[in-house]
Amino acid sequence: MIIKATSPLFGGWEGQAEVTTQPPVSRYREPVLLIDGFPVDRIAAHLAGYRLIEANEAERSKLARGGYPV
C-alpha cells in the first residue's frame, strides 16, 4: 500500500507501507502498520496524519480493525 504523511513535520512524505498481524510485531494478532519494516503505533500514525493513497480492501479492513485512520 502507499501512504502519505499530512503533518508538516514530515514534509509531505509518501511511501510504501504494509500491515501485518504476525508475531512478534503484532500482539494478539492485532493489525500493525509497518513502514520500512518498523512498526508504527496508532498514536504515531495519527500524529503523522498518515492517509492512504493506494490500498486494497483487505489492507483497508485490517487498518480499520487495528484503529488506524483509513
C-alpha positions as CSV (number, residue, x, y, z in Angstrom):
1,M,0.0,0.0,0.0
2,I,1.0,3.6,-0.4
3,I,0.6,6.2,2.4
4,K,1.3,9.9,2.8
5,A,2.0,11.9,5.9
6,T,0.0,15.1,6.0
7,S,1.7,16.6,9.1
8,P,4.0,19.5,8.3
9,L,6.6,17.8,10.5
10,F,7.0,15.0,7.9
11,G,7.3,17.3,4.8
12,G,4.7,15.5,2.8
13,W,6.5,12.1,3.0
14,E,4.9,9.5,0.8
15,G,6.0,5.8,0.6
16,Q,5.3,2.1,0.8
17,A,3.9,0.5,3.9
18,E,2.3,-2.8,4.9
19,V,0.0,-4.1,7.6
20,T,0.7,-7.3,9.5
21,T,-0.9,-9.5,12.1
22,Q,2.1,-11.7,12.5
23,P,4.1,-12.1,15.8
24,P,6.4,-10.8,17.1
25,V,5.4,-7.4,15.7
26,S,1.7,-7.9,16.5
27,R,0.5,-8.8,19.9
28,Y,-2.7,-10.8,20.0
29,R,-2.8,-10.8,16.2
30,E,-3.9,-7.2,16.1
31,P,-3.1,-5.3,12.8
32,V,0.1,-3.3,12.9
33,L,1.3,-0.7,10.3
34,L,4.9,-1.3,9.1
35,I,7.0,1.4,7.4
36,D,10.4,0.2,6.2
37,G,9.9,-2.9,8.4
38,F,9.4,-0.8,11.6
39,P,6.1,-0.9,13.5
40,V,4.1,2.4,13.7
41,D,1.5,2.6,16.5
42,R,-1.9,4.2,16.2
43,I,-0.9,7.4,18.1
44,A,2.2,8.0,15.9
45,A,0.1,7.3,12.8
46,H,-2.5,9.9,13.9
47,L,0.2,12.5,14.8
48,A,1.9,12.0,11.4
49,G,-1.5,12.4,9.7
50,Y,-1.0,9.3,7.6
51,R,-3.6,8.9,4.8
52,L,-4.0,6.0,2.4
53,I,-3.1,6.9,-1.2
54,E,-3.5,3.3,-2.5
55,A,-4.6,0.2,-0.7
56,N,-6.7,-2.9,-1.4
57,E,-9.8,-3.8,0.5
58,A,-8.0,-6.3,2.7
59,E,-5.4,-3.7,3.8
60,R,-8.1,-1.1,4.4
61,S,-10.1,-3.6,6.5
62,K,-7.1,-4.6,8.6
63,L,-6.1,-1.0,9.2
64,A,-9.6,-0.1,10.3
65,R,-9.7,-3.1,12.6
66,G,-6.4,-2.0,14.1
67,G,-7.7,1.5,14.8
68,Y,-5.6,3.3,12.2
69,P,-7.0,6.1,10.1
70,V,-8.2,4.9,6.7
